[in-house]
């Protein structure tokens, strides 16, 4: 390999393997990054005004301001000429130069640094660089070599300054900056793998779709499928378990997860986050990871429930909560355990009975209190062939027709009249469509069937 071929020395190689979709995503992040950079630089000018040469400080701020303005203009022109593929290399080159100049400008803050400053001033400078580096993760992690270059240009001058100080304390500061850079790269790589790669891969597979649908419909479908991939949303229709999910919009605040433990015990988590649309749907992302990983490790249901609750307590918006049920099913589907926290009554239909057993909620919804489940009690059921359990979100029973009649007033009669049918979900879905007859859907609607 020739020296000039290395990615480290040949800066243009930063974009060599980047796709057009990565460049598009990168440009989308620039405006907010530029705004944050200018605001942070202004705060630094005010904070350091009495401590350094004000002329040099103004030149430093003016440099960051001008670079930021040019980058915003670059986004404006790029958005109008993105389809002209002959210009892509030009956009890449200009963007590369501006991004590296901006990072170098922030790194040059080290030249104003004075070891005689008050400790608070020294800490603020390091904190400002750390914030800029953190903001660079969603901005530049689209292309990891670019982010790595930015990270080094921001921290390297101050790191070298600390190493040359000859003082043990600043040697430790230099080591801390190196650790910060390693953490920054780790989180950037994680961000890239979890978000950017999914987004870019999906864009690449939908170029043909973009040619045949309107821009709005394409972006909505892309957002929904990307969300489903990240949140691991999958329809269920196997092993006696069926689901029907009818979102109000693009995103659904109702989600149902199913996973097997190492002992072939099946865990099912059915949740309905209050509200609808994207704010409600975002609750599915942390739940998916917790539920699947803890089930794979054969953790007990009560521990999974508590972990999900604590996570949602920290992540849900003010006023949001999550109604949910946790269901455990043995391998033969003859023994089912149910825990209900805020969902409508879960219906149990048995082959030998003409009545319906109700499993009502006896627990507060998830995400409201820090540790509300000191004792988690499950309802245990023995199933025989033909028996089944039916769970659903409140969107089903609250669905109204044009006369404001709720579907919940009809639900049990429909189930009783068709209790021996193996297609109860299809029947309910058909009856719901007939009931609404064009009336507007007002909430996400989900149904779950578990049949012995």
ABEGO torsion letter per residue (X at the ends): XBAAABAAABAAAAAAABBAAAAAAAAAAAAAAAAAAAAAAAAAAAAAAAABBAAAAAAAAAAAAAAAAAAAAAAAAAAAAAABAAAAAAAAAAAAAAAAAAAAAAAAAAAABBAABBAAAAAAAAAAAAAAAAAAAAAAAABAAAAAAAAAAAAAAAAAAAAAAGBAAAAAAAAAAAAAAAAAAAAAAAAAAAAAAAAAAAAAAAAAAAAABBAAAAAAAAAAAAAAAAAGBBBBBBGGBBBBBBBABABBABBBBBBBBAAGBBBBBBBBBBEBEAAAAAAAAAAAAAAAAAAAAGBBAAAAAAAAAAAAAAABBBGBBBBBBBBBBBAAGABBBBBBBGBBBBBBBBAABABBBBBBBABBBBGABABABABBBBBBBBBBBGBBBBBBBAAAAABBBAAGBBAAAAAAAAAAAAAABAAAAAAAAAAAAAAAGGBBBABBBBBBBBBX
